[in-house]
Amino acid sequence: SQWEKMEENVESFKNLEDNLAKQNISLDEIPYVIQYNKRDLENIAPVNYLEYVLNNRKKRVQSFEVVSSTGQNVFASLNAVSQILLHKFSKQSDTPKVDAAPVAVPLEAAAAS
């Protein structure tokens, strides 16, 4: 959140995107939230600037101002990403499954088990 760390933060976020791309994964495909941490320190960038720099995409994600040393919004952001994950997995489990055809088991194999 501090101005003097902004370049490093942007570079880290870009590295994340690059590493995901090497795995053929887009950041838009995975659940995540953004934590703007250390909001209690001096010389912090305004949230609207952070949003513009780090959360300025077609699919914006939830973001949280966090002070991890006091726990402020830490669990709120954890809860938010947990809810997103649960929603994603519940949507995946709602897709129809194709049942495989039964496989005949030879009598010798069935008797051995």
Summary of the structure (lengths in Angstrom):
residues: 113
radius of gyration: 22.3
end to end distance: 61.9
largest distance: 76.0
contacts: 234
relative contact order: 0.13
helix: 50%
strand: 9%
